[in-house]
Amino acid sequence: MVQSEYRTRGFHEVGSPNIYNSKLWQTSGHWQNYAEDMFQLKVDEEQFAVKPMNCPGHALIFDARERSYKELPLRLAEFGVLHRNEASGALSGLTRVRRFVQDDGKSTIPEGNYTEISSYLLYGRSS
């Protein structure tokens, strides 16, 4: 149901890797704020982490090639499997969430595109 709604609204379903180098998380600002809650591992002397959110992966997809303003808005959607090493009760009472699937849509829009923003707000109110 949600996937058909994404297609109706012009989203492209994508998939991003489950593990990224910590350099990406540092660049995005997530490392400074969430490193303690990320599952980390070393690979060939480099620090990596299992993704707790999809944002940096979607930024990499957007940045994979040069784009024209005519391609905007670019709408990406992912039902991403995320992993977080959060303290007990951080998300849902007494349980500890380690793995979950997040329905995550991102839209890259030109500055001042209020019509695009309004459509998201209206969709949220109708669901």
C-alpha positions as CSV (number, residue, x, y, z in Angstrom):
1,M,0.0,0.0,0.0
2,V,2.7,2.5,1.0
3,Q,4.8,1.5,-2.0
4,S,2.0,2.2,-4.5
5,E,1.5,5.5,-2.8
6,Y,5.2,6.3,-3.3
7,R,4.9,5.4,-7.0
8,T,1.8,7.6,-7.3
9,R,3.8,10.5,-5.8
10,G,6.8,10.0,-8.1
11,F,9.2,8.4,-5.7
12,H,11.9,6.0,-7.0
13,E,12.4,3.0,-4.7
14,V,16.1,2.5,-3.9
15,G,18.3,0.3,-1.8
16,S,21.4,1.3,0.0
17,P,24.3,-0.7,1.6
18,N,24.0,-1.9,5.2
19,I,27.5,-0.9,6.2
20,Y,29.4,2.3,5.5
21,N,32.9,3.6,6.4
22,S,32.8,5.8,9.4
23,K,34.2,8.7,7.3
24,L,30.7,9.0,5.7
25,W,29.0,9.1,9.1
26,Q,31.6,11.8,10.2
27,T,30.9,13.9,7.1
28,S,27.1,13.7,7.6
29,G,27.4,14.6,11.3
30,H,25.8,11.4,12.4
31,W,29.0,10.0,13.9
32,Q,29.4,12.9,16.4
33,N,25.8,12.4,17.6
34,Y,25.1,8.7,17.3
35,A,28.4,6.8,17.3
36,E,27.6,5.3,20.7
37,D,24.4,3.9,19.4
38,M,25.9,2.4,16.2
39,F,27.2,-1.2,15.8
40,Q,30.8,-0.7,14.8
41,L,33.4,-3.0,13.2
42,K,36.9,-2.8,11.8
43,V,37.7,-3.9,8.3
44,D,41.3,-3.8,7.1
45,E,42.2,-1.2,9.7
46,E,39.3,1.0,8.7
47,Q,36.3,1.8,11.0
48,F,32.9,1.0,9.7
49,A,29.4,1.0,11.1
50,V,26.1,-0.7,10.4
51,K,23.6,1.9,9.2
52,P,21.2,3.2,11.9
53,M,19.5,5.5,9.3
54,N,19.2,5.9,5.5
55,C,20.1,9.6,5.1
56,P,23.8,9.4,4.1
57,G,23.1,6.6,1.6
58,H,20.4,8.6,-0.1
59,A,22.8,11.6,-0.3
60,L,25.4,9.3,-2.0
61,I,22.8,8.2,-4.5
62,F,21.9,11.8,-5.3
63,D,25.6,12.7,-5.6
64,A,26.5,9.7,-7.7
65,R,26.4,11.9,-10.9
66,E,26.0,15.4,-11.9
67,R,22.4,16.5,-12.0
68,S,20.4,19.3,-13.6
69,Y,17.8,21.4,-11.8
70,K,15.4,20.0,-14.3
71,E,15.6,16.6,-12.5
72,L,14.3,18.2,-9.3
73,P,12.4,17.3,-7.3
74,L,14.2,14.0,-7.0
75,R,12.2,11.7,-4.7
76,L,13.9,8.6,-3.2
77,A,12.2,6.0,-1.1
78,E,13.6,3.0,0.8
79,F,12.2,0.4,3.2
80,G,15.6,0.1,4.8
81,V,16.7,-2.4,7.4
82,L,18.3,-0.4,10.2
83,H,20.3,-1.4,13.2
84,R,20.8,0.6,16.4
85,N,22.6,-0.2,19.6
86,E,20.3,1.9,21.8
87,A,19.8,1.6,25.5
88,S,16.8,-0.3,26.8
89,G,13.7,1.8,26.6
90,A,15.1,4.4,24.2
91,L,12.4,3.8,21.5
92,S,9.6,1.7,23.0
93,G,9.2,1.5,26.7
94,L,11.0,-1.5,28.4
95,T,12.0,-3.2,25.2
96,R,15.3,-2.7,23.4
97,V,15.1,-2.2,19.6
98,R,18.1,-3.5,17.7
99,R,16.8,-4.1,14.2
100,F,13.8,-2.5,12.4
101,V,12.6,-1.6,8.9
102,Q,12.0,2.1,8.3
103,D,9.8,3.4,5.6
104,D,11.9,6.4,4.6
105,G,11.3,8.9,1.8
106,K,13.6,11.8,0.9
107,S,13.0,14.6,-1.6
108,T,15.7,16.9,-3.0
109,I,14.0,20.0,-4.1
110,P,15.0,23.4,-5.4
111,E,15.1,26.2,-2.8
112,G,11.7,27.8,-2.4
113,N,9.6,24.9,-3.8
114,Y,6.7,25.4,-1.4
115,T,4.3,23.3,-3.6
116,E,6.4,20.2,-3.0
117,I,6.6,20.9,0.8
118,S,2.9,21.5,1.0
119,S,2.1,18.2,-0.8
120,Y,4.0,16.3,2.0
121,L,2.1,18.1,4.7
122,L,-1.2,17.4,3.0
123,Y,-0.3,13.8,2.5
124,G,0.6,13.5,6.2
125,R,-2.8,14.9,7.2
126,S,-4.7,12.6,4.9
127,S,-3.1,9.3,6.1
